[in-house]
Each structure stands twice: as structure tokens, then as C-alpha cells.
């Protein structure tokens, strides 16, 4: 398959993001709030069981929420 054929095949199916451009800020700030709440719960319940329950979801919510919030404010990374 030539590069031109790949280009033409890709033109018929444009990229659709999971989160639209208009809702990135809302999703980002919501995830940051969820991350803050989970971090507070993790700080109150320090045990080995709370790491997978609160620690890992809190860090993922902060990481993904920070990227969406930055994109929502207009600073594209």
C-alpha cells in the first residue's frame, strides 16, 4: 500500500477525541478535585490496603486531570 493510499484511507475516518475541546477544562478540574479528595482519604487511612484503593487512583486522577486542565486553559502540550 502506498503512502498516498494510506492518506486517502485516513481521510475518510477523521480522528475523534475521547473528550471534546469544549469540555476539557470541566473534565480536568473534576479529575483534579477527585484526586484531591482521594489524596485526603489516603492521608487519613494510611495502611497497605489504602494504596490500591486511594493512592493509585488519586495519582492517576491528578496526572490525567492536570493534562486536561492545561489543555482546557489553552496551553497545549
Rosetta constraint file for C-alpha pairs under 8 A:
AtomPair CA 1 CA 5 HARMONIC 6.31 0.50
AtomPair CA 1 CA 6 HARMONIC 6.90 0.50
AtomPair CA 2 CA 6 HARMONIC 6.44 0.50
AtomPair CA 3 CA 7 HARMONIC 6.15 0.50
AtomPair CA 4 CA 8 HARMONIC 6.22 0.50
AtomPair CA 5 CA 9 HARMONIC 6.12 0.50
AtomPair CA 6 CA 10 HARMONIC 6.14 0.50
AtomPair CA 7 CA 11 HARMONIC 6.22 0.50
AtomPair CA 8 CA 12 HARMONIC 6.90 0.50
AtomPair CA 9 CA 13 HARMONIC 7.34 0.50
AtomPair CA 10 CA 14 HARMONIC 6.69 0.50
AtomPair CA 19 CA 23 HARMONIC 6.63 0.50
AtomPair CA 19 CA 24 HARMONIC 6.30 0.50
AtomPair CA 20 CA 24 HARMONIC 6.38 0.50
AtomPair CA 21 CA 72 HARMONIC 7.28 0.50
AtomPair CA 22 CA 72 HARMONIC 7.70 0.50
AtomPair CA 23 CA 27 HARMONIC 6.21 0.50
AtomPair CA 23 CA 72 HARMONIC 7.55 0.50
AtomPair CA 24 CA 28 HARMONIC 5.92 0.50
AtomPair CA 24 CA 68 HARMONIC 5.41 0.50
AtomPair CA 24 CA 69 HARMONIC 6.54 0.50
AtomPair CA 24 CA 71 HARMONIC 6.78 0.50
AtomPair CA 24 CA 72 HARMONIC 4.84 0.50
AtomPair CA 25 CA 29 HARMONIC 6.06 0.50
AtomPair CA 25 CA 68 HARMONIC 6.29 0.50
AtomPair CA 25 CA 69 HARMONIC 4.98 0.50
AtomPair CA 25 CA 70 HARMONIC 7.79 0.50
AtomPair CA 25 CA 71 HARMONIC 7.26 0.50
AtomPair CA 25 CA 72 HARMONIC 4.06 0.50
AtomPair CA 25 CA 73 HARMONIC 6.57 0.50
AtomPair CA 26 CA 30 HARMONIC 6.04 0.50
AtomPair CA 26 CA 69 HARMONIC 7.72 0.50
AtomPair CA 26 CA 72 HARMONIC 7.82 0.50
AtomPair CA 27 CA 31 HARMONIC 6.13 0.50
AtomPair CA 27 CA 65 HARMONIC 7.02 0.50
AtomPair CA 27 CA 68 HARMONIC 6.81 0.50
AtomPair CA 27 CA 69 HARMONIC 7.50 0.50
AtomPair CA 28 CA 32 HARMONIC 6.22 0.50
AtomPair CA 28 CA 64 HARMONIC 7.27 0.50
AtomPair CA 28 CA 65 HARMONIC 4.09 0.50
AtomPair CA 28 CA 66 HARMONIC 6.21 0.50
AtomPair CA 28 CA 67 HARMONIC 7.15 0.50
AtomPair CA 28 CA 68 HARMONIC 4.49 0.50
AtomPair CA 28 CA 69 HARMONIC 4.28 0.50
AtomPair CA 28 CA 70 HARMONIC 7.92 0.50
AtomPair CA 28 CA 72 HARMONIC 7.38 0.50
AtomPair CA 29 CA 33 HARMONIC 6.18 0.50
AtomPair CA 29 CA 65 HARMONIC 6.36 0.50
AtomPair CA 29 CA 66 HARMONIC 7.88 0.50
AtomPair CA 29 CA 68 HARMONIC 7.94 0.50
AtomPair CA 29 CA 69 HARMONIC 5.99 0.50
AtomPair CA 30 CA 34 HARMONIC 6.23 0.50
AtomPair CA 30 CA 65 HARMONIC 7.33 0.50
AtomPair CA 31 CA 35 HARMONIC 6.02 0.50
AtomPair CA 31 CA 61 HARMONIC 5.20 0.50
AtomPair CA 31 CA 62 HARMONIC 6.54 0.50
AtomPair CA 31 CA 64 HARMONIC 7.31 0.50
AtomPair CA 31 CA 65 HARMONIC 4.72 0.50
AtomPair CA 32 CA 36 HARMONIC 6.14 0.50
AtomPair CA 32 CA 61 HARMONIC 6.22 0.50
AtomPair CA 32 CA 62 HARMONIC 5.26 0.50
AtomPair CA 32 CA 65 HARMONIC 5.15 0.50
AtomPair CA 32 CA 66 HARMONIC 6.80 0.50
AtomPair CA 33 CA 37 HARMONIC 6.26 0.50
AtomPair CA 34 CA 38 HARMONIC 6.12 0.50
AtomPair CA 34 CA 58 HARMONIC 7.22 0.50
AtomPair CA 34 CA 61 HARMONIC 6.69 0.50
AtomPair CA 35 CA 39 HARMONIC 5.98 0.50
AtomPair CA 35 CA 57 HARMONIC 7.36 0.50
AtomPair CA 35 CA 58 HARMONIC 4.35 0.50
AtomPair CA 35 CA 59 HARMONIC 6.73 0.50
AtomPair CA 35 CA 60 HARMONIC 7.74 0.50
AtomPair CA 35 CA 61 HARMONIC 5.00 0.50
AtomPair CA 35 CA 62 HARMONIC 5.25 0.50
AtomPair CA 36 CA 40 HARMONIC 6.26 0.50
AtomPair CA 36 CA 58 HARMONIC 7.13 0.50
AtomPair CA 36 CA 62 HARMONIC 7.77 0.50
AtomPair CA 37 CA 41 HARMONIC 6.33 0.50
AtomPair CA 37 CA 58 HARMONIC 7.97 0.50
AtomPair CA 38 CA 42 HARMONIC 6.03 0.50
AtomPair CA 38 CA 54 HARMONIC 5.42 0.50
AtomPair CA 38 CA 55 HARMONIC 7.16 0.50
AtomPair CA 38 CA 57 HARMONIC 7.43 0.50
AtomPair CA 38 CA 58 HARMONIC 5.24 0.50
AtomPair CA 39 CA 43 HARMONIC 6.13 0.50
AtomPair CA 39 CA 54 HARMONIC 6.80 0.50
AtomPair CA 39 CA 55 HARMONIC 6.67 0.50
AtomPair CA 39 CA 58 HARMONIC 5.76 0.50
AtomPair CA 40 CA 44 HARMONIC 6.32 0.50
AtomPair CA 41 CA 45 HARMONIC 6.16 0.50
AtomPair CA 41 CA 54 HARMONIC 6.81 0.50
AtomPair CA 42 CA 46 HARMONIC 6.07 0.50
AtomPair CA 42 CA 50 HARMONIC 6.24 0.50
AtomPair CA 42 CA 51 HARMONIC 7.32 0.50
AtomPair CA 42 CA 54 HARMONIC 5.34 0.50
AtomPair CA 42 CA 55 HARMONIC 6.02 0.50
AtomPair CA 45 CA 50 HARMONIC 6.48 0.50
AtomPair CA 46 CA 50 HARMONIC 6.35 0.50
AtomPair CA 46 CA 51 HARMONIC 7.94 0.50
AtomPair CA 47 CA 51 HARMONIC 7.10 0.50
AtomPair CA 49 CA 53 HARMONIC 6.74 0.50
AtomPair CA 50 CA 54 HARMONIC 5.42 0.50
AtomPair CA 50 CA 55 HARMONIC 6.63 0.50
AtomPair CA 51 CA 55 HARMONIC 4.54 0.50
AtomPair CA 51 CA 56 HARMONIC 6.27 0.50
AtomPair CA 52 CA 56 HARMONIC 5.43 0.50
AtomPair CA 52 CA 57 HARMONIC 7.35 0.50
AtomPair CA 53 CA 57 HARMONIC 6.99 0.50
AtomPair CA 54 CA 58 HARMONIC 5.88 0.50
AtomPair CA 55 CA 59 HARMONIC 6.27 0.50
AtomPair CA 56 CA 60 HARMONIC 6.25 0.50
AtomPair CA 57 CA 61 HARMONIC 5.97 0.50
AtomPair CA 58 CA 62 HARMONIC 6.15 0.50
AtomPair CA 59 CA 63 HARMONIC 6.09 0.50
AtomPair CA 60 CA 64 HARMONIC 6.06 0.50
AtomPair CA 61 CA 65 HARMONIC 5.58 0.50
AtomPair CA 62 CA 66 HARMONIC 5.81 0.50
AtomPair CA 63 CA 67 HARMONIC 6.59 0.50
AtomPair CA 64 CA 68 HARMONIC 6.31 0.50
AtomPair CA 65 CA 69 HARMONIC 5.91 0.50
AtomPair CA 66 CA 70 HARMONIC 6.04 0.50
AtomPair CA 67 CA 71 HARMONIC 6.19 0.50
AtomPair CA 67 CA 77 HARMONIC 7.79 0.50
AtomPair CA 68 CA 72 HARMONIC 5.87 0.50
AtomPair CA 69 CA 73 HARMONIC 6.12 0.50
AtomPair CA 70 CA 74 HARMONIC 6.54 0.50
AtomPair CA 70 CA 75 HARMONIC 5.53 0.50
AtomPair CA 70 CA 76 HARMONIC 6.84 0.50
AtomPair CA 70 CA 77 HARMONIC 7.84 0.50
AtomPair CA 71 CA 75 HARMONIC 5.25 0.50
AtomPair CA 71 CA 76 HARMONIC 5.02 0.50
AtomPair CA 71 CA 77 HARMONIC 7.09 0.50
